């Protein structure tokens, strides 16, 4: 923008400003009225329909699966993908902070005065990429099954093994039916058709990292371990 364009802009801005309405009390009164209407509508809906607070908190439960609100699903999915404990700090603080700092610095990096998106490729590409990544991670986080629940129907004799699998956190890395996460481990919905019972038992005792070993469960609670193996072997 040269000197002539700047002077023309200031003249036009001065004309439009003189024709407008003052921020106080016009804008404040309008915004305050809408805020009051919104609060009244929320109060009215709460009185008529009731406010759903969910069941009473039970500190002794072992089946509760904590999940974030939908607007934090992208961070939830990021933390789920980056599993090594040493990298948890990077997933929770490092990557989001770096992205936030880059967005804050973007106006200083891209100083193009154009306002049309097609004429500002850096800002436009950055904005579209951030929105696309957040949307993808949000969808993936929302679709990730609860790691403490297995809704797959099995025969009664395998119900105990299903409960052991649900409480052992297998769905944190595996998908069983409609529950769990599709990675980094392979899906277990049809594991019984790929591996025999003995191979499943050996894998649980001597797994490939980062999968934890179930050797302690085998030694301390052999009945639960055998039920877990039987359940996995039945998935065909």
C-alpha positions as CSV (number, residue, x, y, z in Angstrom):
1,X,0.0,0.0,0.0
2,X,1.6,3.3,-1.2
3,X,1.0,6.8,0.2
4,X,-1.8,7.6,-2.1
5,X,-3.7,4.4,-1.4
6,X,-3.2,5.0,2.4
7,X,-4.7,8.5,2.2
8,X,-7.6,7.3,0.2
9,X,-8.3,4.5,2.7
10,X,-8.2,7.0,5.6
11,X,-10.6,9.3,3.8
12,X,-13.1,6.5,3.2
13,X,-12.7,5.2,6.7
14,X,-13.4,8.7,8.1
15,X,-16.6,9.0,6.1
16,X,-17.8,5.6,7.1
17,X,-16.9,6.2,10.7
18,X,-18.9,9.4,10.8
19,X,-21.9,7.6,9.4
20,X,-21.8,4.8,11.9
21,X,-23.1,4.3,15.4
22,X,-21.0,4.6,18.6
23,X,-19.8,1.5,20.3
24,X,-21.3,2.7,23.6
25,X,-24.2,2.4,24.2
26,X,-25.4,0.9,20.9
27,X,-23.1,-2.2,20.5
28,X,-23.0,-2.8,24.2
29,X,-26.7,-2.7,24.6
30,X,-27.2,-5.0,21.6
31,X,-24.7,-7.6,22.8
32,X,-25.9,-7.4,26.3
33,X,-29.5,-8.0,25.2
34,X,-28.5,-11.1,23.2
35,X,-26.4,-12.4,26.1
36,X,-29.4,-12.0,28.5
37,X,-31.7,-13.8,26.0
38,X,-29.3,-16.7,25.7
39,X,-29.0,-17.1,29.5
40,X,-32.8,-17.0,29.9
41,X,-33.3,-19.6,27.1
42,X,-30.8,-21.9,28.8
43,X,-32.5,-21.4,32.2
44,X,-35.9,-22.1,30.7
45,X,-34.8,-25.2,28.9
46,X,-33.2,-26.5,32.2
47,X,-36.4,-25.9,34.1
48,X,-38.6,-27.5,31.5
49,X,-36.4,-30.4,30.2
50,X,-34.1,-30.7,33.2
51,X,-30.4,-30.6,33.3
52,X,-28.8,-34.1,32.7
53,X,-26.0,-34.4,35.1
54,X,-25.4,-38.2,34.6
55,X,-25.2,-40.8,37.3
56,X,-23.8,-40.0,40.7
57,X,-20.0,-40.3,40.9
58,X,-18.8,-43.6,42.4
59,X,-15.1,-43.4,43.5
60,X,-15.0,-47.2,44.0
61,X,-15.9,-48.1,40.4
62,X,-13.3,-49.8,38.2
63,X,-15.3,-49.7,35.0
64,X,-15.4,-45.9,34.4
65,X,-13.7,-44.9,31.2
66,X,-12.6,-41.2,31.3
67,X,-13.0,-39.4,28.0
68,X,-12.6,-35.7,27.2
69,X,-15.2,-33.3,25.8
70,X,-15.7,-33.3,22.1
71,X,-13.6,-30.2,21.5
72,X,-10.6,-31.9,23.1
73,X,-10.9,-35.1,21.0
74,X,-8.0,-33.9,18.7
75,X,-5.7,-33.8,21.7
76,X,-7.1,-37.1,23.0
77,X,-6.3,-38.7,19.7
78,X,-2.8,-37.2,19.5
79,X,-2.1,-38.6,23.0
80,X,-3.5,-42.0,21.9
81,X,-1.2,-42.1,18.9
82,X,2.0,-41.1,20.7
83,X,2.2,-43.9,23.2
84,X,5.8,-44.1,24.6
85,X,5.8,-42.6,28.1
86,X,8.9,-40.6,27.4
87,X,7.0,-38.8,24.6
88,X,3.8,-38.0,26.5
89,X,5.1,-34.6,27.4
90,X,5.6,-33.9,23.6
91,X,2.1,-35.0,22.8
92,X,0.3,-33.1,25.6
93,X,2.4,-29.9,25.7
94,X,5.1,-29.8,23.1
95,X,3.2,-30.2,19.8
96,X,0.2,-28.0,20.8
97,X,2.4,-25.3,22.1
98,X,4.6,-25.2,19.0
99,X,1.5,-25.1,16.7
100,X,0.0,-22.3,18.8
101,X,3.2,-20.3,18.7
102,X,3.4,-20.7,14.9
103,X,-0.2,-19.5,14.5
104,X,0.6,-16.4,16.7
105,X,3.7,-15.7,14.6
106,X,1.9,-16.2,11.3
107,X,0.9,-12.5,10.9
108,X,4.5,-11.5,11.4
109,X,5.8,-14.2,8.9
110,X,3.2,-13.5,6.2
111,X,3.0,-9.7,5.9
112,X,1.1,-9.7,2.6
113,X,-1.5,-6.9,2.8
114,X,-3.9,-8.7,0.5
115,X,-7.1,-9.9,2.0
116,X,-8.3,-12.3,-0.7
117,X,-7.4,-15.9,0.4
118,X,-6.1,-16.8,-3.1
119,X,-3.6,-14.0,-2.9
120,X,-2.3,-15.1,0.5
121,X,-1.2,-18.7,-0.1
122,X,0.9,-19.0,3.1
123,X,-1.9,-17.9,5.5
124,X,-4.6,-19.8,3.5
125,X,-2.6,-23.0,3.3
126,X,-1.7,-22.8,7.0
127,X,-5.3,-22.2,8.1
128,X,-6.7,-25.0,5.9
129,X,-4.1,-27.5,7.1
130,X,-4.7,-26.7,10.8
131,X,-8.5,-27.0,10.4
132,X,-8.1,-30.3,8.4
133,X,-5.8,-31.8,10.9
134,X,-7.9,-30.8,13.9
135,X,-11.0,-32.1,12.1
136,X,-9.4,-35.5,11.3
137,X,-8.0,-36.0,14.8
138,X,-11.4,-35.0,16.3
139,X,-13.2,-37.5,14.2
140,X,-10.7,-40.3,14.9
141,X,-10.8,-39.5,18.7
142,X,-14.6,-39.5,18.6
143,X,-14.8,-42.8,16.8
144,X,-12.2,-44.5,19.1
145,X,-14.0,-47.1,21.1
146,X,-14.0,-47.0,24.9
147,X,-11.0,-49.0,26.1
148,X,-12.9,-50.5,29.0
149,X,-15.9,-51.9,27.2
150,X,-16.4,-54.9,24.8
151,X,-19.9,-55.1,23.3
152,X,-19.1,-58.1,21.1
153,X,-21.5,-60.9,21.8
154,X,-19.8,-64.2,22.8
155,X,-20.9,-67.6,24.1
156,X,-21.5,-67.7,27.9
157,X,-18.4,-69.7,28.5
158,X,-16.3,-66.9,27.1
159,X,-17.9,-64.1,29.1
160,X,-15.3,-64.3,31.8
161,X,-12.5,-64.0,29.3
162,X,-14.2,-61.0,27.7
163,X,-14.4,-59.3,31.1
164,X,-10.6,-59.9,31.6
165,X,-9.8,-58.5,28.2
166,X,-12.0,-55.4,28.9
167,X,-10.3,-54.7,32.2
168,X,-6.8,-55.3,30.9
169,X,-6.8,-52.4,28.5
170,X,-6.4,-54.5,25.4
171,X,-8.6,-52.0,23.4
172,X,-6.0,-49.3,24.0
173,X,-4.1,-50.7,21.1
174,X,-6.4,-53.2,19.5
175,X,-9.9,-53.2,18.1
176,X,-12.3,-55.9,19.2
177,X,-15.6,-55.7,17.4
178,X,-16.9,-52.2,17.5
179,X,-14.8,-51.2,20.5
180,X,-11.1,-50.3,21.0
181,X,-8.6,-48.5,18.8
182,X,-7.4,-49.4,15.3
183,X,-3.8,-49.4,16.2
184,X,-1.0,-49.6,16.8
185,X,-1.8,-53.3,17.4
186,X,-3.7,-55.4,14.9
187,X,-7.5,-56.0,15.2
188,X,-8.4,-58.9,17.4
189,X,-12.0,-59.5,16.1
190,X,-10.9,-62.6,14.2
191,X,-7.6,-63.4,16.0
192,X,-8.8,-67.0,16.6
193,X,-8.9,-67.7,12.9
194,X,-5.3,-66.5,12.4
195,X,-3.6,-68.0,15.5
196,X,-4.2,-71.2,17.4
197,X,-4.8,-71.1,21.2
198,X,-1.2,-72.0,22.1
199,X,0.2,-69.2,19.9
200,X,-2.1,-66.7,21.5
201,X,-1.0,-67.8,24.9
202,X,2.7,-67.5,23.9
203,X,2.1,-64.0,22.5
204,X,0.5,-62.8,25.7
205,X,3.4,-64.1,27.8
206,X,6.2,-63.0,25.5
207,X,4.8,-60.2,23.3
208,X,6.4,-57.7,21.0
209,X,7.0,-54.2,22.4
210,X,5.2,-52.0,23.2
211,X,2.6,-54.6,24.2
212,X,2.8,-55.5,27.9
213,X,3.4,-59.0,29.1
214,X,0.7,-61.0,30.8
215,X,3.1,-63.3,32.6
216,X,2.1,-62.0,36.0
217,X,-1.5,-62.7,35.3
218,X,-0.6,-66.2,34.2
219,X,1.3,-66.8,37.4
220,X,-0.9,-65.0,39.9
221,X,-4.4,-65.7,38.3
222,X,-4.0,-68.6,35.9
223,X,-7.8,-69.1,35.7
224,X,-8.2,-65.5,34.4
225,X,-5.3,-66.0,32.0
226,X,-6.8,-69.1,30.6
227,X,-10.2,-67.5,30.3
228,X,-8.6,-64.6,28.4
229,X,-6.8,-67.0,26.0
230,X,-10.1,-69.0,25.5
231,X,-11.9,-65.8,24.7
232,X,-9.4,-64.6,22.2
233,X,-9.2,-68.0,20.6
234,X,-13.0,-68.0,20.1
235,X,-12.9,-64.8,18.0
236,X,-13.2,-66.2,14.5
